[in-house]
Amino acid sequence: MSNKNKPPQVYEFPWPNEEKGYCLFPDILENNPKIFFHGTSESVLQRILYKGLQAPATLNSVSLATSSSPALGYACSKRSNVSPNGVVIAVSFEAIGIDHLRCEGDVSYMDDLSQQPLIVGYCIVPEEYAHV
């Protein structure tokens, strides 16, 4: 997970998802305290892969969840007619540390975007998936 030259792993969306508690990734990622998850629309995936996580103009931070389950909800809420799929991105703070994250329960916020976590994987959330 610390190899910056290795492309992120693509994970297939697990159907049905309820059996895994709405978690999308293997336990080795889901249970790692230095791995966080970001949910968004698929339309911004390539920009994130090349430029890293970026706060929208209307916000000062990027939100990250401690498991992929809450990030799945964010990914579904960001889908639109223009971008019908969502995506959940797994990032590792192993190299830069998590001490600069602002934690509020199951969600943490990255206020300082000058140091980027390593993107270790992502899972496309298909438009057909109805999140409850």
C-alpha positions as CSV (number, residue, x, y, z in Angstrom):
1,M,0.0,0.0,0.0
2,S,2.9,2.3,0.3
3,N,4.1,2.0,-3.3
4,K,3.3,5.4,-5.0
5,N,4.0,4.0,-8.4
6,K,1.4,1.3,-8.1
7,P,-2.0,2.2,-9.6
8,P,-5.0,2.0,-7.3
9,Q,-6.8,-1.4,-7.1
10,V,-10.2,-1.4,-8.7
11,Y,-12.7,-3.3,-6.6
12,E,-15.9,-4.7,-8.0
13,F,-19.2,-3.6,-6.5
14,P,-20.4,-6.3,-4.1
15,W,-24.0,-7.5,-4.9
16,P,-26.0,-7.8,-2.7
17,N,-24.3,-5.3,-0.4
18,E,-26.4,-5.7,2.7
19,E,-24.6,-8.9,3.7
20,K,-21.4,-7.0,4.2
21,G,-23.0,-4.2,6.2
22,Y,-22.8,-2.0,3.2
23,C,-19.0,-2.2,3.2
24,L,-17.4,-2.3,-0.2
25,F,-13.8,-3.3,0.4
26,P,-11.9,-6.3,1.9
27,D,-11.5,-6.4,5.7
28,I,-7.8,-5.6,5.4
29,L,-8.8,-2.1,4.2
30,E,-12.0,-1.7,6.2
31,N,-10.3,-2.5,9.5
32,N,-7.1,-0.5,9.0
33,P,-7.1,2.7,11.2
34,K,-5.0,4.5,8.6
35,I,-7.4,3.8,5.7
36,F,-10.2,6.2,5.1
37,F,-13.0,6.4,2.5
38,H,-14.3,9.2,0.3
39,G,-17.6,9.0,-1.6
40,T,-18.4,11.2,-4.6
41,S,-19.6,11.0,-8.2
42,E,-17.7,9.0,-10.7
43,S,-17.3,12.2,-12.9
44,V,-14.5,13.5,-10.6
45,L,-12.6,10.2,-10.2
46,Q,-10.0,10.9,-12.9
47,R,-9.3,14.3,-11.5
48,I,-8.8,12.8,-8.0
49,L,-6.5,10.1,-9.3
50,Y,-4.3,12.7,-11.0
51,K,-4.5,15.7,-8.6
52,G,-5.6,14.1,-5.3
53,L,-8.5,15.0,-3.1
54,Q,-9.6,18.6,-3.5
55,A,-12.2,20.6,-1.5
56,P,-15.1,22.0,-3.6
57,A,-15.2,25.7,-3.9
58,T,-18.0,25.9,-1.4
59,L,-16.1,24.0,1.3
60,N,-12.8,24.2,3.1
61,S,-12.2,20.6,3.6
62,V,-12.7,17.0,2.3
63,S,-14.7,14.6,4.3
64,L,-13.5,11.0,4.9
65,A,-15.2,8.1,6.6
66,T,-13.6,5.5,8.8
67,S,-15.4,2.7,6.9
68,S,-16.8,2.5,3.3
69,S,-20.4,2.2,4.5
70,P,-21.0,5.9,5.2
71,A,-19.0,6.8,2.1
72,L,-21.3,4.7,0.0
73,G,-24.2,7.0,1.1
74,Y,-22.2,10.0,0.0
75,A,-21.4,8.4,-3.3
76,C,-25.0,7.6,-4.0
77,S,-26.1,11.2,-3.1
78,K,-23.6,12.6,-5.5
79,R,-24.9,10.7,-8.5
80,S,-26.8,12.7,-11.2
81,N,-28.0,12.5,-14.8
82,V,-24.6,13.7,-15.9
83,S,-22.8,11.3,-13.7
84,P,-25.1,8.4,-12.9
85,N,-22.5,6.3,-11.1
86,G,-20.9,7.0,-7.8
87,V,-17.5,6.0,-6.5
88,V,-16.0,5.3,-3.2
89,I,-12.2,5.9,-2.9
90,A,-10.0,4.2,-0.3
91,V,-7.0,6.3,0.8
92,S,-4.1,5.5,3.0
93,F,-2.6,7.9,5.6
94,E,0.2,5.5,6.3
95,A,2.9,7.7,4.8
96,I,1.7,11.1,6.0
97,G,0.0,10.2,9.3
98,I,-3.5,11.0,10.4
99,D,-2.6,13.6,13.1
100,H,-3.7,16.5,10.9
101,L,-7.2,15.1,10.4
102,R,-10.1,16.7,12.3
103,C,-12.2,13.8,13.6
104,E,-15.9,14.0,14.4
105,G,-17.3,10.5,15.1
106,D,-17.1,8.3,12.0
107,V,-16.3,11.2,9.7
108,S,-12.9,13.0,9.6
109,Y,-12.1,16.1,7.7
110,M,-8.9,17.0,5.8
111,D,-8.5,20.7,6.2
112,D,-4.9,20.8,4.9
113,L,-4.8,19.4,1.4
114,S,-1.1,20.2,0.9
115,Q,-0.1,16.6,1.9
116,Q,-2.2,14.0,0.1
117,P,-2.9,10.4,1.2
118,L,-2.1,7.6,-1.1
119,I,-5.1,6.4,-3.1
120,V,-5.1,2.6,-2.7
121,G,-8.3,1.6,-4.4
122,Y,-11.8,2.5,-5.5
123,C,-15.1,1.0,-6.2
124,I,-17.7,2.2,-8.8
125,V,-21.2,2.4,-7.4
126,P,-23.5,1.5,-10.3
127,E,-26.5,3.7,-11.0
128,E,-28.7,0.6,-10.6
129,Y,-27.8,0.3,-7.0
130,A,-30.5,1.8,-4.7
131,H,-29.0,2.8,-1.4
132,V,-31.5,2.5,1.6
